[in-house]
Amino acid sequence: MVSRSDKKHNKKKRKWLLWVGGIFLGLFLLIGGYVFYLWNEVGATIETMHNPLARDDDPDRQKQIQSIFSDNGSLNALLLGVDERSGDKGRSDTMILMSINPKTNEIIMLSIPRDTYVNIPGRGMDKINHAYAFGGTDLSVQTVEEAFNLPVHVYARVNMEGFQQGIDALGGVTINNNFAFSSGGHTFPEGQISLNGDEALDYIRMRYEDPRGDMGRNERQRNVIAAAMDEAASFSSITKVGDILTILGDNVQTDLDMKKIQTLFTDYAGARRSITTMEINGSGQTIGGVWYYIVPDEEFSRITSDITAHMEAN
């Protein structure tokens, strides 16, 4: 018999997978039920969201991707949360490399610190999140591939302003805050608090007052998205499906088409039961007056080896 604590643990694991798989407003709402609620409308939204990379025109790459989905092969996805504002192309505020092996039903998730010092092709050594400002999603994908010597098969990108709109469309969220702090003109007391979209965005962006820095911020992001998923599953949220779909179409981009998304939900869903998270070990260093997160070569090699072994396991 499964204990209550085990059920609670499994529930948290499912929410963590769904949060990462959707980042960021968009795909987690689709997973939450809208895919099956208004299929035609969702299909039109996915068509709007569909934005292939420039290299997706390469026949060899297309053949490789199709083979992976047809054979249920291991798949690497780069998930980007972009802080994009008027007059500013923006930078990737959040970067997660997710590797899914449907044969072993296991997932590895790697959070990439945005200050990680890497070579950006054509630009030289810089913070990895600057790749988006220099060359958008295409250069972000290329930079991650070269830094970790791993293929990126698909991506999902959401504008964080769209995240704010999504929270408002859901009527806000309620979460438990671990410690009191202020950010963006808002005060967040310790304990249970309710957040509208503007407050939620400031809540997940804060990192300098957090004793855990980016790690603490990532935890707050997970808590807010988990709460948003609960709201999305409620009846009152489903009545707002039109607003949600509009927000998705305006703020989410992915090279996944309708058929590939269906395949992910049907053939890759079992991997949610076994999730391993990876962190990059490095240290802060100031170079030319700029702070970077320096990762040793052997650490990059460790990550490459671990994810490659995961992808090749049967």
N, C-alpha and C positions, 0 to 999 in steps of 0.2 A: 504494500500500500504506500502511495506517495504521500509524504508528510507535507504539512502546510508550509514549512520552511523551504522544502524542495520545490514546491509549486511556485513559491515567491521567487526563488532563485531562477527557475526556468523562465518565469515571466520577465524578469529583468534581462535575461539573455536575449529573449525574443525582441524586447524593446530596443536593446543596444544594436542588434542587427538591423532592425528596421530603421532606426535613426541613421545609422551610417549609410545604409543602402539608399536612403532617400535624401539625404542631408538636410536636410536643409530643405525644408518646406516641401519641396515638390514631390519626389517619388514616394515619400513615406505616406502622403495622402492617397496616392494611387494604390499603394499596398493596403491602406486602411479600408478599402472597400469600394472606392469610386470606379475602379477598373470594371467592376461587374455591375455597378449601379446604373450608369448611363453609358453603355459601351460605345455607341456612335459618337456621343459628345466627347468622351475621353479620347477616342480615336482621332478626332479632329484636333484636340489639344496636343496630343503626342506628335501629330504631323507638324504643328506649329513649333513645338519644342525641338523637333528633329533638326540638328545642325551638324552634318558630318565634318570631320577634319579635312584639311586640304589633301592630306595623303590618303584619305579613304577612297580617292579615285584610282589608286594603284590597284590594278587587277589582282596582283599577287597577294596584297593585303586583304582584299575583299574575299579571295578564295580561302585564305587562312582563317578569317573571322567566321565565314560561313561554315567551314569545317568544324571549328570549335563548337558552335551552337548545334550543328547537326549531330555531332558525336558526343555532346555533353562533356567537352574537354574543360580543362582548368582555364579559368578566366581571370584576368587582372583588370580592375577598374580604377581609374583615378577620379576621385570625388573632390570637387572644388567649390568652396564657398567664397564668393568674390565680393569684396567691399567696393562697390562701384557707385560713384556719385556724379552729379551733373558737372561737366567740364573736366572730369578726371576718369581716365580709363580704368583706374583701380588696380588693386593687387589681390592675389589669392589669399584671403584671410585664413582659410582653412584648407588643408591638403591631406587627404587620406588615400593611401593605396590599399585596396581591398583585393585579396587573392582568394578565389572560390574554387574548391576542388569538389565537384559533385560526385565523384567516384568514391571518395573517402568521406564525403559529407562533412567537410571541415573548411573553416574560413580562417585566414590570417588577416588581421587589420593592422596597418602601419600608419601611425600618425606622424606626419612630417613637420617638424617645427619650421615655422615660416622664415626664421632667421638663419636656417642652415646654409652654410657657406659652400657653394658648389659652382661648377663651371656652367654658365648659361651659353649654349651654342651661339657663336657670333657676337657675344657680349663680354665674355670673360668671367672671372670669378665675382660672384655677387650673392646676395640673399636669394634663396630659391623662390620666394614669393614675388620677386621682381620680374620673373620670367613672364608672368601674365601681363604686366605693364608694358614689357618690350614687344611681346608677340602673341598675346592672347592665349587661348586654350592650346593652340597648336604648339607653341613654344614651351608651354608648361608641361605638356605631355612629353615632348622631346627631351626636356631637361631632366625630368624624373627618370625616363628610360636610360639616359646616359649616366646619370649619377648613381643609379642602383644596378645598372646592367641587367634590366628586366624589361620585358615587353609590357606595354599598356594596350589592352585590346579595345576598351571602351571608356567613355568618360561621362560624367554628369556634372553640370555647373549651374549654380543658382546665385542670383544676385541677392545679397543679404537684405536689401530694401524690400524685396519680395517676401522675405521671411517675416518682416514686420507686418506687411499687409495680410499675410496668411494668419498670423496670430489674431489680428483684429477681426478677420472674417470668421474665426472660430469663437469669437466672443471673449478672448483672453484665456489665460491659463493660470492655474494655482500650483505652486511648488513649495517645497521646504528649503529655505535658505540656511546654509550652515553657519554663516557669520555676517554681521552687519557691515555694510559699506555704502558709499555713495559713488555714483557714476552718471555722467551726462546730465546733471541737474536733478537726478532722482536719488532718493534714499531707500535702501533696501534693508529693513530690519531683520534680525535673526528670527527664524521660525517660519510658519506658513504665511506666504504672501501671494497676492493676486497681481498679475502683470497684464497690461495691454500690450499692443504691438511695439510701441515706442519704448516702453519700459523694458520689455523682453530683450529688445535689441541692445540696449545699453547694459543690461544685466549680463548677457553672454559675451559682450565685447571687452568688459573690464578684465585686466590682467595684472596691472602694476600694484594694486593693493592686495592682490591674492598672494599669500605666502608660497603657493605652489606655482605661481606664474602661469604659463600656458597650460600646464597640466590641470590646474584648478579651473581655468576657463573652459577647457574641454569638458570637464565634469559638469559644469553649469550648463553648457550647451546640451549635453545628453539629458539632463533633468528637464529642461524646458521642452525639448522635442518630445520626450516621453509623455509629458503632460499634454502637449498639443495632440499627440496621437490618441490619447484618451478622449479628448474633446472631439476629434475627428470621427471617432467611432460612435459618438452619441447621436441620437435622432435629431436633435436641434442642429447639429453640424451638417448632417446630410441634406437638410432643407436648404443649405447655403451652397450646394454643389456648384451652381452656376457661377457664383462669385469666386469660389476656389479654382475652378477651371480657368477662369479669366486670369487669375493671378499666376497660375502655373504657366499659361501660354506666354505671359508677358515677362516672366522672370527666370524660367528654367530652360536650359539647353542641354542636349545630349545627342550622341550619335546612335543611340538605340532607337530602332524603329518599333512599330507596334508588334511585329512578329517576335523580335528579340526580347522585348519586355515580357510578352506572354511566356516565352521559353524560360526566362529567369524565374518567373513566378511559379511555373509548374515543375521544371526539371532541376532547378538549383535550390529550391526552398528548403530541402532537408538539411542543407549545410548549416542552417541557423542553430542547430542543436550542439554544435561544437565550434566554439569561437576562441581563437587565441589572439591576444593583442600584443603588438610589439612596440617598443619604444627605442628611439635612437639615442645611444649613449655618446655624449660629447661634453664640451665645456665652452663657456663664454669667453670671448677674446675680442679686444678692441684693436681694429686695424684701420689706420688712417683716420682715427677719430670716430669710427663706426663700429657698433657692437655686432658681432656675428656669433653664430653657434657653430663651433668647429667640431667636425666629426672625423676621427682618424680613419685612414684607409682600411685598416683591418675591421673596423666597425661596418663600413659599407660592404666589405666582403662577407662578413657574417650574415648580414641581412640578405644579401643576394643568395648565399648558399642555403639559408633556411627557407626562403620563399621558393627557390628552385626545387628543393627537395619536396616541399609541400605540393608543388604543382605536378611533380612527376610520380607521386605516390598513387598506388592503385588500391 
